[in-house]
Amino acid sequence: MIHAYNEVYLNIVMHNLGALFDIAINALEIDINTFANQFVNSRVASGIEAGTPDMLAGKSATEMLMIILDKKIDDVIVPADRTKEYWAGWILANAQWYLNKSFKEIVSVMPFSKLIALYYPYHEANEMKTIEKIATCFPQVSTLKTLRQKRKLTQEELALLSGVKVRSIRSYEQGQNELSKAQGDTLLMLAKALDCSIEDLLK
């Protein structure tokens, strides 16, 4: 997986986002999800996602906040005792890097208020546990759909090529039926049509 920026910057980004959310929510008393939406649509978020140097390490949390809110803000000292808002901002930065998703994509499946609600008991666990939890919120794309799209086939075209009903293909792709429980001849026909092995289909 290729990341937009080197992992050496990750701790700086995590600290800045932790401080950013802490200040916005606790010091400025901005609504949690309102601010999260302002952040994900800002040039601060897109700059981090793109690996822009000044957004990775060139600005303080307060400076980032001024860009997002488009107004002057006095420097705010983030308390040494880490709040749950700080933790959630820290995790959001970490998840964006590890999952290689945009902040907007992450917040769309895990609203910031819901992420904060995970503080108990997740803050005591390894942060990868929370990232794994976030990852499960994303819809899983079926291998059959991925292989079909790679071959630039519609469901109807795959049905014609394989002899498997389009209704069955749709149900396997949507997860209504498990492909692993399909009959052997169905798997074989799909594998031949997609020019892959049955093992590839069942990954």
Buried (B, 14 or more C-beta within 10 A) or exposed (E): EEEBBEEEBBEEBBBBBBBBBBBBBBBEEBEBBEBBBBBBBBEBBBBBBEBBEEBBEEBEBBBBBBBBBEEEBEEBEBEEEBBBBBBBBBBBBBBBBBBEBBBBBBBEBBBBEBBBEBBEEBBEEEBEEBBBBBBEEBEEEBBBBEBBEEBEBEBEBBBEBBEBEBEBBBBBBEEEBEBEEBEEEBBBBBBEBBEBEBEEBBE
